[in-house]
Amino acid sequence: MQKLILAFLIFALVACNDKPSSKILSASSGALNNLTVVMPNTMWEGPVGESIREKLAGPINGLPQVEPMFAINQMPDEAFSGFMRKQRTFLKIEQADTAALEIIKDEYARPQTGILVKGPTEEAIINLIKKDSAQIVNTIKETEFTEKVRRISLSLKEDKPLTEAFGITMKFPTAYRYAKEDEDFFWIRKDIPNGDMNITVYEVPYNLIDRDSNTIGSLIKMRDSIGGDNITVSEGMRFITEAAFAPYLSETTIAGRPAYQMNGIWEVKGRYMAGPFVNFTVDDKENDRYLVLEGFVFKPSANKRDNLFELESILRSVKFVDKK
């Protein structure tokens, strides 16, 4: 009997050793768009901290008031332990022989994204932050978009009408409602205190967008024409892009397809109403069209960063499928 027990224990130990090692990690935590920065207090109060605040806590393009890209919570290395290591995103600054940037996934919790920036001198660290700031920002944003969509997915609205009309799926919460379902234009809304959040979906012919000399002009003209015709406002007034505030134009991808991203301010001409919008014009050459996805917020005299972030997360969840 003793020999049998001993043989079983040996077999169990060998079997365990054959399995790849894996850490048991607890769930990460933290508010969306909050970033933990781990670095010495003296460094935070100096030029290194200033460069981090400039690149990561600067104002977001396309909002009517100044709001930071991320809310930053700085702490020294000795405080980064226990529960504090469960933060979903963190940036850690270290001194090392060579300058390097490293992305760390699920080190202390899951899901978690850590960014390690190290260098031999403060100047080297600052130069690395400046050089790779876009990568740092995009890495953090991607983590936060994924987390927001995960939360949204806990209670999803039926998106079959979008599939039937445009051949897409989109994840958005049950708090939204279909306000308009035309053959070629959808308007989806959510009521919030003192305002509302809105999504529009439509398509335009592929040759409508000037992709060379005046792309942003073509996009604004398209937006003002189709949005103005379909967004209901008071008689004699029109939903348009604010002329005094030029939108920011960049290139991105939606569902793996090239897209123009436009961030700007909308207004209702003839009435004191305005707010931020994010617009994606997605290249769908296969179907000879551009798919246009937009989110816009009306929330006067209040911060709108988190509202616009929710809308962008929803729009980035779009996938292309066959029409049913």
C-alpha positions as CSV (number, residue, x, y, z in Angstrom):
1,M,0.0,0.0,0.0
2,Q,2.8,2.4,0.9
3,K,4.6,1.6,-2.4
4,L,1.3,2.4,-4.3
5,I,0.9,5.8,-2.5
6,L,4.6,6.6,-3.2
7,A,4.2,5.8,-6.9
8,F,1.1,7.9,-7.1
9,L,2.9,10.9,-5.5
10,I,5.9,10.6,-7.9
11,F,3.5,10.4,-10.9
12,A,1.6,13.5,-9.7
13,L,4.9,15.5,-9.3
14,V,6.1,14.5,-12.7
15,A,2.8,15.4,-14.3
16,C,2.8,18.8,-12.6
17,N,6.3,19.5,-13.8
18,D,5.3,18.7,-17.4
19,K,2.7,21.5,-17.4
20,P,3.7,25.0,-18.5
21,S,4.0,27.3,-15.5
22,S,1.1,29.8,-15.2
23,K,0.3,32.5,-12.6
24,I,-3.1,32.7,-11.0
25,L,-4.0,36.3,-11.3
26,S,-6.9,38.3,-9.8
27,A,-9.0,40.7,-11.8
28,S,-7.5,44.1,-12.5
29,S,-9.3,47.2,-11.2
30,G,-9.4,51.0,-11.7
31,A,-11.6,53.6,-13.3
32,L,-11.5,54.0,-17.1
33,N,-8.9,56.4,-18.4
34,N,-7.0,56.5,-15.1
35,L,-3.3,55.8,-15.3
36,T,-1.0,54.8,-12.4
37,V,2.5,56.3,-12.8
38,V,5.2,54.6,-10.7
39,M,8.4,56.8,-10.3
40,P,10.3,58.6,-7.5
41,N,8.6,61.7,-6.2
42,T,11.6,63.8,-6.9
43,M,11.6,62.7,-10.5
44,W,7.8,63.3,-10.8
45,E,8.3,66.9,-9.6
46,G,11.1,67.5,-12.2
47,P,11.5,67.5,-16.0
48,V,10.6,63.8,-16.4
49,G,7.3,64.3,-14.6
50,E,6.6,67.4,-16.7
51,S,7.2,65.4,-19.9
52,I,4.8,62.7,-18.8
53,R,2.1,65.2,-17.9
54,E,2.5,67.0,-21.2
55,K,2.1,63.8,-23.3
56,L,-0.4,61.9,-21.2
57,A,-2.4,64.4,-19.2
58,G,-2.6,67.1,-22.0
59,P,-6.0,68.3,-23.3
60,I,-7.9,66.0,-25.7
61,N,-8.4,67.3,-29.2
62,G,-11.9,68.1,-30.3
63,L,-13.5,68.8,-26.9
64,P,-15.1,72.2,-26.3
65,Q,-13.5,72.5,-22.9
66,V,-10.1,71.4,-21.6
67,E,-10.1,67.8,-20.3
68,P,-7.1,65.6,-19.8
69,M,-6.4,62.5,-21.9
70,F,-5.8,60.4,-18.8
71,A,-6.2,61.1,-15.1
72,I,-2.8,60.3,-13.5
73,N,-2.1,58.9,-10.1
74,Q,1.6,59.0,-9.3
75,M,3.3,57.0,-6.6
76,P,6.8,55.9,-5.7
77,D,8.0,52.3,-6.3
78,E,7.7,51.3,-2.6
79,A,3.9,52.2,-2.7
80,F,3.3,50.1,-5.8
81,S,2.5,46.9,-4.0
82,G,-0.5,44.8,-2.9
83,F,-3.8,46.2,-4.1
84,M,-2.1,49.0,-6.0
85,R,-0.5,46.5,-8.4
86,K,-4.0,45.5,-9.5
87,Q,-4.5,48.7,-11.6
88,R,-5.4,47.9,-15.1
89,T,-2.8,50.3,-16.6
90,F,0.4,51.6,-15.3
91,L,3.6,53.4,-16.4
92,K,6.8,52.6,-14.6
93,I,9.9,54.7,-14.9
94,E,13.3,53.1,-14.0
95,Q,16.9,54.0,-14.4
96,A,19.0,51.4,-16.3
97,D,22.2,51.1,-18.3
98,T,20.4,51.4,-21.7
99,A,17.2,53.3,-22.8
100,A,14.3,51.0,-23.6
101,L,10.5,50.8,-23.7
102,E,8.8,47.6,-22.8
103,I,5.1,46.6,-22.9
104,I,4.2,44.2,-20.0
105,K,0.9,42.2,-20.2
106,D,-0.9,40.7,-17.2
107,E,2.1,40.9,-14.8
108,Y,0.1,41.4,-11.6
109,A,-3.5,41.1,-12.6
110,R,-5.7,40.3,-15.7
111,P,-6.3,42.1,-17.9
112,Q,-3.5,44.5,-17.3
113,T,-1.1,46.6,-19.5
114,G,2.1,48.0,-18.0
115,I,4.6,50.2,-19.8
116,L,8.2,50.2,-18.6
117,V,10.3,53.2,-19.6
118,K,14.0,53.1,-18.6
119,G,17.2,54.9,-19.3
120,P,20.6,55.8,-17.9
121,T,19.8,59.4,-17.3
122,E,16.7,61.6,-16.9
123,E,17.4,63.2,-20.3
124,A,17.4,59.7,-22.0
125,I,14.1,58.9,-20.3
126,I,12.6,62.2,-21.4
127,N,13.7,61.6,-25.0
128,L,12.2,58.1,-25.0
129,I,8.9,59.4,-23.7
130,K,8.8,62.1,-26.4
131,K,9.8,59.7,-29.2
132,D,7.4,56.9,-28.2
133,S,4.5,59.0,-26.8
134,A,2.1,58.0,-29.6
135,Q,2.8,54.3,-28.9
136,I,2.4,54.8,-25.2
137,V,-1.0,56.6,-25.7
138,N,-2.3,54.1,-28.2
139,T,-1.3,51.1,-26.0
140,I,-3.2,52.5,-23.0
141,K,-6.2,53.5,-25.2
142,E,-6.4,50.1,-26.7
143,T,-6.6,48.5,-23.2
144,E,-9.3,51.0,-22.1
145,F,-11.4,50.5,-25.3
146,T,-11.3,46.7,-24.7
147,E,-12.3,47.1,-21.1
148,K,-15.2,49.5,-22.0
149,V,-16.5,47.1,-24.6
150,R,-16.3,44.2,-22.1
151,R,-18.5,46.2,-19.7
152,I,-20.9,47.2,-22.5
153,S,-21.2,43.5,-23.5
154,L,-22.8,42.7,-20.1
155,S,-26.1,44.1,-21.4
156,L,-26.3,44.4,-25.2
157,K,-28.9,46.0,-27.3
158,E,-30.1,43.9,-30.3
159,D,-28.1,45.0,-33.4
160,K,-29.9,42.9,-36.0
161,P,-31.3,46.0,-37.7
162,L,-27.7,47.3,-38.4
163,T,-26.8,43.9,-39.8
164,E,-29.7,43.9,-42.1
165,A,-29.2,47.5,-43.3
166,F,-25.4,47.8,-43.4
167,G,-23.9,44.3,-43.0
168,I,-22.3,45.2,-39.6
169,T,-22.5,44.2,-36.0
170,M,-22.0,46.8,-33.2
171,K,-21.9,46.4,-29.4
172,F,-23.9,49.0,-27.6
173,P,-25.9,48.9,-24.3
174,T,-29.6,48.5,-23.8
175,A,-29.8,52.0,-22.5
176,Y,-29.7,53.2,-26.1
177,R,-32.7,53.2,-28.4
178,Y,-33.2,53.3,-32.1
179,A,-34.5,56.9,-32.8
180,K,-34.5,56.6,-36.6
181,E,-34.3,53.5,-38.8
182,D,-34.4,54.6,-42.5
183,E,-33.1,52.4,-45.3
184,D,-29.8,54.3,-45.5
185,F,-29.6,56.2,-42.2
186,F,-29.7,55.1,-38.6
187,W,-29.8,57.3,-35.5
188,I,-29.3,55.7,-32.1
189,R,-29.7,57.7,-28.8
190,K,-29.2,57.5,-25.1
191,D,-30.6,60.0,-22.6
192,I,-28.3,61.3,-19.9
193,P,-28.8,63.9,-17.2
194,N,-29.2,67.3,-18.9
195,G,-28.4,65.9,-22.4
196,D,-28.0,62.9,-24.7
197,M,-25.5,60.7,-26.5
198,N,-26.0,59.9,-30.1
199,I,-24.8,57.5,-32.8
200,T,-25.4,57.7,-36.5
201,V,-24.6,55.1,-39.1
202,Y,-24.9,55.6,-42.9
203,E,-23.1,54.8,-46.1
204,V,-21.9,56.9,-49.1
205,P,-20.6,56.0,-52.6
206,Y,-16.9,55.2,-52.7
207,N,-16.2,58.1,-55.2
208,L,-17.8,60.7,-52.9
209,I,-14.6,61.2,-50.8
210,D,-11.7,63.1,-52.2
211,R,-8.7,61.1,-50.9
212,D,-6.0,63.4,-52.3
213,S,-6.2,67.1,-52.2
214,N,-9.1,68.0,-49.9
215,T,-10.1,65.0,-47.8
216,I,-11.2,66.9,-44.7
217,G,-13.3,69.3,-46.9
218,S,-15.0,66.3,-48.5
219,L,-15.7,64.7,-45.1
220,I,-17.1,67.9,-43.6
221,K,-19.3,68.5,-46.7
222,M,-20.6,64.9,-46.5
223,R,-21.3,65.2,-42.7
224,D,-23.1,68.5,-43.0
225,S,-25.2,67.3,-45.9
226,I,-26.3,63.9,-44.7
227,G,-26.3,64.7,-41.0
228,G,-28.1,68.0,-41.6
229,D,-30.8,66.3,-43.6
230,N,-31.4,63.5,-41.0
231,I,-30.8,64.9,-37.5
232,T,-34.1,66.5,-36.5
233,V,-33.8,70.0,-35.0
234,S,-36.1,73.0,-34.8
235,E,-37.6,74.4,-38.0
236,G,-35.2,76.8,-39.8
237,M,-32.2,75.3,-38.0
238,R,-29.6,72.8,-39.1
239,F,-27.1,70.3,-37.6
240,I,-23.7,71.1,-39.0
241,T,-19.9,71.1,-38.2
242,E,-18.9,74.2,-36.4
243,A,-17.1,76.4,-38.9
244,A,-14.9,78.3,-36.4
245,F,-13.4,75.1,-35.0
246,A,-11.5,73.1,-37.7
247,P,-11.8,69.3,-37.0
248,Y,-8.8,67.2,-36.3
249,L,-8.2,64.6,-39.0
250,S,-6.2,61.4,-38.6
251,E,-6.0,57.9,-40.0
252,T,-6.9,54.7,-38.1
253,T,-8.5,51.3,-38.7
254,I,-11.9,50.0,-37.9
255,A,-12.4,46.2,-38.0
256,G,-9.0,46.0,-39.8
257,R,-10.1,48.4,-42.5
258,P,-8.5,51.8,-43.2
259,A,-10.6,54.7,-41.9
260,Y,-10.5,58.5,-41.5
261,Q,-11.1,59.7,-38.0
262,M,-12.4,63.2,-37.5
263,N,-12.7,64.8,-34.1
264,G,-14.5,68.2,-33.9
265,I,-17.4,70.3,-32.7
266,W,-20.9,70.1,-34.0
267,E,-23.5,72.9,-33.7
268,V,-27.1,73.7,-34.6
269,K,-27.0,76.7,-36.8
270,G,-29.4,79.3,-35.5
271,R,-29.5,77.9,-32.0
272,Y,-27.1,77.9,-29.1
273,M,-26.5,74.1,-29.1
274,A,-23.1,72.5,-29.6
275,G,-20.9,69.6,-28.5
276,P,-18.1,67.2,-29.5
277,F,-18.2,64.5,-32.1
278,V,-16.0,61.6,-33.3
279,N,-16.5,60.4,-36.9
280,F,-15.1,57.4,-38.6
281,T,-15.4,57.1,-42.4
282,V,-14.4,53.5,-43.1
283,D,-13.0,52.3,-46.4
284,D,-15.2,49.5,-47.7
285,K,-14.0,49.4,-51.3
286,E,-15.2,45.8,-51.7
287,N,-18.7,47.1,-51.5
288,D,-18.0,50.3,-53.4
289,R,-18.8,52.4,-50.4
290,Y,-17.6,54.3,-47.3
291,L,-19.4,53.3,-44.1
292,V,-19.8,56.3,-41.8
293,L,-20.0,55.9,-38.1
294,E,-20.4,58.9,-35.8
295,G,-20.9,59.6,-32.1
296,F,-21.8,63.0,-30.8
297,V,-22.7,64.4,-27.3
298,F,-25.0,67.1,-26.1
299,K,-24.2,67.9,-22.5
300,P,-24.0,71.6,-21.9
301,S,-21.7,73.1,-19.1
302,A,-20.3,69.7,-18.2
303,N,-17.3,67.5,-18.9
304,K,-17.8,65.2,-21.9
305,R,-14.6,63.1,-22.2
306,D,-16.0,59.9,-20.7
307,N,-19.2,60.2,-22.8
308,L,-17.3,60.6,-26.0
309,F,-15.0,57.7,-24.9
310,E,-18.0,55.5,-24.6
311,L,-19.2,56.4,-28.1
312,E,-15.8,55.8,-29.6
313,S,-15.6,52.4,-27.9
314,I,-18.9,51.5,-29.3
315,L,-18.0,52.5,-32.8
316,R,-14.7,50.7,-32.6
317,S,-16.6,47.5,-31.8
318,V,-18.0,47.4,-35.3
319,K,-17.4,44.2,-37.3
320,F,-18.3,43.5,-41.0
321,V,-20.6,40.6,-41.7
322,D,-22.9,39.5,-44.6
323,K,-26.3,41.2,-44.7
324,K,-29.0,38.9,-43.4
